[in-house]
Amino acid sequence: MINERLELVRRLQEIGYIKTDEVKKAMETVPREEFLPASNRPYAYVDQPLPIGEGQTISAPHMVAMICEILSLEEGMKVLEIGTGFGYNAAVVAEVLGPTGHVYSIERIPSLAEIAKDNLKRTGYEDKVTVILGDGTRGYKENSPFDRIYGTASAPSVPEPLKSQLKVGGRLLIPVGERTYFQDLICILRKSEDEYEKKSIGGVAFVPMIGDHGWPEK
Ligand code: SAM
């Protein structure tokens, strides 16, 4: 599937989702088919979200590229992801961060967290991505502060623990809005201990972030 992967990356670059060599190389390297249920592997390089079970999805490749570019990732950074799913986005971020960086990724559904761990082990990202089972809206205080934090599920408002676990100078990216479909991707820059700058990136559609500082379970 390498040719299909390279072709998708070429198109994402042409359209403008991929802007940097680092993100291009990472998306050329990480095999998306390894982060999908077997039945969906033939569609790994179609630019769309796909079901992964438990009512959840793997994000579309253009969204993963957008997240990586907006976060402005640098080698060696410590990054927190909320919503591991099957682990694909975390692997792409880990690839951009290089050998000295690390991704902590929180997933609330046990079966998905287990599959993500297996996928990351099989593809060689086990040491670069730590998967944690829990409520990501609380953040991960044990390893805070983080250079970058991003959510791959949408919250009703920006969870306060995520803001406080960001380094000064760090960035937080999270979809905020309706429980389903209509959300705004928000980028927050921590300018000082108590000063945050908020920027709206545009409309997105993510699954809900369920937890103490997110949506209630229905
Ligand atoms: N990062 C994934 C990828 O690589 O494609 C996308 C996963 S999916 C769009 C969002 C995930 O967020 C789901 O697996 C869902 O179970 C998870 N989620 C929702 N609320 C959460 C929470 N409070 N803490 C951790 N994970 C959460």
Residues whose N, C-alpha, C, O or C-beta is under 5 A from the ligand:
A	BS01	SAM	Q56 T57 I58 S59 I82 G83 T84 G85 F86 G87 Y88 N89 A90 I106 E107 R108 I109 G134 D135 G136 T137 T152 A153 P208 M209 I210 G211
